[in-house]
Amino acid sequence: MAGGEPRDFLGSGWKFPIRVNARGGLSYSRHEQSIEEAVWIVLSTVKGERVMEPDFGSGIQEYVFAPNSPATRGSIAYEVQKSLARWEPRIDVDNVRVEPFPEYPNRLLIHVDYRVRATNTKRNLVYPFYLTEA
């Protein structure tokens, strides 16, 4: 690729959460880190939270106060799979596992295994989710 790094096509954007760097400018994330942060944003956003994109988000927040049961965990896995397929076109989700956290019955760990489409690189992310307030 002329004039850039070979992975520039993966994108870049503001670091999440937004922060200022040592020179007083905004910090940016690039390449796979940009994708990972985008996945985190999709999972963290409540549907209806963004005025211009009311359907953006994962819908998992609807399960706050739901019982920590196999049915709840299966529904959350489905919501994660569906939302990432819609909102993060740079990846293919290979697997979503939602597991209880034995020491804390109100906490779930959402494991997302995905592949970056452009490079076929396998990645994973673990997102903590609380069924009640932490």
Residue frames as qw, qx, qy, qz and C-alpha x, y, z in Angstrom:
[[0.000, 0.890, 0.456, 0.000, 0.00, 0.00, 0.00],
 [0.431, 0.467, -0.013, 0.772, 1.47, 3.27, -1.04],
 [0.044, -0.555, 0.156, -0.816, 2.12, 5.76, 1.71],
 [0.643, -0.483, 0.188, -0.563, 0.69, 3.80, 4.65],
 [0.330, -0.313, 0.870, -0.192, 1.00, 0.77, 6.82],
 [0.223, -0.017, -0.894, -0.388, -0.26, -2.54, 5.39],
 [0.152, -0.446, -0.862, 0.187, -3.09, -2.67, 7.98],
 [0.070, 0.125, 0.111, -0.984, -4.33, 0.92, 7.58],
 [0.412, -0.195, -0.585, -0.671, -7.47, -0.41, 5.89],
 [0.396, -0.373, -0.812, 0.213, -8.59, -1.77, 9.29],
 [0.186, -0.833, -0.306, -0.422, -9.29, 1.78, 10.35],
 [0.372, -0.033, -0.478, 0.795, -8.55, 4.15, 13.17],
 [0.282, -0.739, -0.372, -0.485, -10.57, 6.40, 15.41],
 [0.259, -0.678, 0.357, -0.589, -10.78, 8.06, 18.76],
 [0.280, 0.107, -0.894, 0.334, -9.63, 5.87, 21.63],
 [0.628, -0.501, -0.302, -0.513, -12.42, 4.58, 23.82],
 [0.000, -0.893, -0.409, 0.189, -13.01, 6.00, 26.30],
 [0.391, 0.813, 0.006, 0.431, -11.98, 9.33, 24.79],
 [0.645, -0.637, -0.042, 0.420, -8.76, 10.60, 26.37],
 [0.218, 0.952, -0.214, -0.002, -6.15, 13.27, 25.87],
 [0.890, 0.148, -0.176, 0.395, -2.58, 12.26, 25.02],
 [0.607, -0.450, -0.110, 0.646, 0.65, 13.72, 26.46],
 [0.288, 0.088, 0.265, 0.916, 0.75, 16.43, 23.79],
 [0.232, 0.332, 0.325, -0.855, -2.75, 17.66, 24.58],
 [0.461, 0.156, -0.518, -0.703, -4.40, 16.06, 21.56],
 [0.876, -0.072, 0.142, -0.455, -6.89, 13.23, 21.34],
 [0.344, -0.333, 0.872, 0.099, -5.64, 9.66, 21.61],
 [0.719, 0.322, -0.308, -0.533, -6.43, 7.36, 18.71],
 [0.688, -0.164, 0.707, -0.009, -6.65, 3.60, 18.37],
 [0.437, 0.540, -0.517, -0.501, -5.72, 1.82, 15.17],
 [0.395, 0.245, -0.863, -0.200, -6.07, -1.50, 13.42],
 [0.514, -0.260, -0.817, -0.015, -7.18, -4.45, 15.59],
 [0.170, -0.242, -0.573, 0.765, -7.36, -2.23, 18.68],
 [0.309, 0.068, -0.112, -0.942, -9.89, -0.01, 16.88],
 [0.584, -0.143, -0.670, -0.435, -12.03, -3.06, 16.12],
 [0.435, -0.234, -0.785, 0.374, -11.82, -4.34, 19.70],
 [0.015, 0.202, 0.359, -0.911, -12.90, -0.97, 21.05],
 [0.446, -0.010, -0.360, -0.819, -15.78, -0.89, 18.54],
 [0.552, -0.221, -0.798, -0.103, -16.97, -4.30, 19.79],
 [0.271, -0.254, -0.638, 0.674, -16.80, -3.00, 23.37],
 [0.200, 0.106, 0.034, -0.973, -18.85, 0.07, 22.35],
 [0.533, -0.139, -0.602, -0.579, -21.55, -2.07, 20.72],
 [0.539, -0.281, -0.779, 0.157, -21.85, -4.24, 23.83],
 [0.244, -0.248, -0.488, 0.801, -21.84, -1.26, 26.21],
 [0.194, -0.022, -0.144, -0.970, -24.41, 0.86, 24.42],
 [0.322, 0.376, 0.759, -0.423, -28.04, 0.67, 25.48],
 [0.172, 0.442, 0.679, 0.560, -30.49, 0.65, 22.58],
 [0.099, -0.881, -0.427, -0.176, -32.09, 4.08, 22.33],
 [0.527, -0.624, -0.057, 0.574, -29.10, 5.79, 23.95],
 [0.287, -0.165, 0.387, 0.861, -27.91, 7.34, 20.69],
 [0.377, 0.576, 0.295, -0.663, -30.42, 9.84, 19.39],
 [0.424, 0.571, -0.414, -0.568, -29.39, 9.58, 15.73],
 [0.485, 0.195, -0.836, -0.169, -29.05, 5.74, 15.86],
 [0.625, -0.365, 0.320, -0.611, -31.74, 4.52, 18.28],
 [0.982, 0.015, -0.100, -0.160, -31.28, 0.85, 17.27],
 [0.477, 0.566, -0.591, 0.322, -27.52, 0.92, 17.89],
 [0.399, -0.500, 0.619, -0.456, -26.33, -1.29, 20.75],
 [0.209, 0.169, -0.962, -0.046, -26.58, -4.86, 21.88],
 [0.678, -0.339, -0.307, -0.575, -29.77, -5.11, 23.90],
 [0.607, -0.055, -0.734, 0.299, -28.05, -7.06, 26.66],
 [0.030, -0.171, 0.447, -0.877, -28.89, -4.36, 29.19],
 [0.666, -0.239, -0.236, -0.666, -32.48, -5.62, 29.04],
 [0.809, -0.127, -0.573, 0.044, -31.24, -8.62, 31.05],
 [0.073, 0.331, -0.559, 0.757, -30.17, -6.60, 34.07],
 [0.509, -0.158, 0.500, -0.683, -32.05, -8.13, 37.02],
 [0.847, 0.120, -0.378, -0.354, -32.75, -11.33, 35.06],
 [0.853, -0.424, 0.302, -0.045, -31.98, -14.61, 36.85],
 [0.026, 0.633, -0.747, -0.202, -28.54, -16.10, 36.33],
 [0.814, 0.110, 0.536, -0.195, -29.88, -19.11, 34.44],
 [0.480, -0.021, 0.702, 0.525, -28.96, -21.02, 31.28],
 [0.321, 0.737, 0.570, 0.172, -31.91, -19.39, 29.50],
 [0.064, -0.967, -0.007, 0.248, -30.70, -15.88, 30.37],
 [0.409, -0.541, 0.545, 0.493, -27.13, -16.70, 29.34],
 [0.485, 0.271, 0.726, 0.404, -28.36, -18.15, 26.04],
 [0.214, 0.889, 0.402, 0.036, -30.46, -15.07, 25.33],
 [0.204, -0.880, 0.216, 0.369, -27.53, -12.77, 26.05],
 [0.490, -0.231, 0.669, 0.508, -25.29, -14.80, 23.73],
 [0.412, 0.578, 0.646, 0.282, -27.90, -14.50, 20.99],
 [0.043, 0.974, 0.177, -0.133, -28.19, -10.71, 21.47],
 [0.355, -0.688, 0.423, 0.470, -24.40, -10.31, 21.32],
 [0.504, 0.070, 0.728, 0.461, -24.13, -12.41, 18.14],
 [0.300, 0.754, 0.560, 0.165, -26.98, -10.52, 16.46],
 [0.060, -0.971, -0.048, 0.225, -25.77, -7.03, 17.38],
 [0.390, -0.566, 0.513, 0.513, -22.16, -7.62, 16.33],
 [0.487, 0.287, 0.711, 0.418, -23.30, -9.05, 13.00],
 [0.204, 0.871, 0.430, 0.121, -25.27, -5.87, 12.42],
 [0.115, -0.992, 0.012, 0.054, -23.00, -3.17, 13.82],
 [0.344, -0.699, 0.543, 0.314, -19.42, -4.35, 13.29],
 [0.839, 0.515, -0.005, -0.176, -18.95, -5.27, 9.62],
 [0.257, 0.737, -0.624, 0.040, -15.17, -5.71, 9.95],
 [0.217, -0.324, 0.891, -0.234, -15.54, -8.99, 11.86],
 [0.716, -0.121, -0.576, -0.375, -17.15, -12.41, 11.69],
 [0.524, -0.471, 0.522, -0.481, -18.22, -13.73, 15.09],
 [0.445, 0.205, -0.868, -0.085, -17.13, -17.35, 15.46],
 [0.535, -0.368, -0.750, 0.125, -18.52, -18.02, 18.92],
 [0.251, -0.563, 0.223, -0.756, -20.16, -16.30, 21.89],
 [0.587, -0.259, -0.740, 0.200, -20.09, -17.98, 25.29],
 [0.324, -0.653, 0.146, -0.669, -21.73, -16.52, 28.38],
 [0.647, -0.076, -0.706, 0.278, -20.44, -18.05, 31.59],
 [0.524, -0.823, -0.163, -0.150, -21.32, -17.47, 35.22],
 [0.255, 0.594, -0.546, 0.533, -18.62, -16.14, 37.50],
 [0.655, -0.313, -0.683, 0.077, -18.70, -18.59, 40.45],
 [0.364, -0.173, -0.491, 0.773, -17.46, -16.19, 43.13],
 [0.184, 0.261, 0.149, -0.936, -20.00, -13.52, 42.15],
 [0.339, 0.396, 0.853, 0.022, -23.45, -14.85, 41.21],
 [0.297, 0.829, 0.288, -0.376, -24.52, -11.48, 39.77],
 [0.049, 0.723, -0.476, -0.498, -21.62, -11.35, 37.27],
 [0.887, 0.336, 0.313, 0.044, -21.39, -13.01, 33.86],
 [0.261, -0.537, 0.528, 0.604, -18.42, -13.21, 31.54],
 [0.730, 0.621, 0.184, -0.218, -19.25, -12.83, 27.86],
 [0.489, -0.357, 0.609, 0.513, -16.54, -14.43, 25.70],
 [0.623, 0.721, 0.075, -0.292, -16.59, -13.27, 22.08],
 [0.575, -0.217, 0.606, 0.506, -14.38, -15.14, 19.61],
 [0.519, 0.796, 0.167, -0.261, -14.19, -13.34, 16.29],
 [0.684, 0.061, 0.408, 0.602, -12.18, -13.12, 13.10],
 [0.075, 0.685, -0.114, -0.716, -11.09, -9.89, 11.44],
 [0.770, 0.539, 0.328, -0.095, -12.41, -10.26, 7.89],
 [0.399, 0.877, -0.257, -0.073, -9.68, -8.32, 6.13],
 [0.088, 0.663, -0.737, 0.103, -6.77, -10.27, 7.65],
 [0.842, -0.105, -0.501, -0.170, -8.46, -13.50, 8.82],
 [0.192, 0.340, -0.683, 0.618, -6.86, -12.84, 12.24],
 [0.583, -0.512, -0.625, -0.088, -8.58, -14.60, 15.14],
 [0.013, 0.379, -0.402, 0.833, -9.21, -12.48, 18.23],
 [0.446, -0.526, -0.724, 0.008, -11.20, -12.74, 21.42],
 [0.111, -0.448, 0.207, -0.863, -12.67, -10.40, 23.97],
 [0.361, -0.407, -0.803, 0.244, -14.11, -10.99, 27.42],
 [0.185, -0.476, -0.074, -0.857, -16.80, -8.54, 28.46],
 [0.103, -0.187, -0.820, 0.532, -18.01, -8.51, 32.09],
 [0.360, -0.413, -0.397, -0.736, -21.75, -8.12, 32.53],
 [0.039, -0.003, 0.735, -0.677, -23.59, -7.58, 35.79],
 [0.238, -0.472, -0.795, -0.298, -27.09, -8.90, 36.34],
 [0.340, -0.873, -0.342, 0.071, -27.48, -6.53, 39.28],
 [0.076, 0.946, -0.229, 0.218, -25.53, -3.48, 40.31],
 [0.735, 0.235, -0.477, 0.420, -21.88, -4.21, 41.07]]
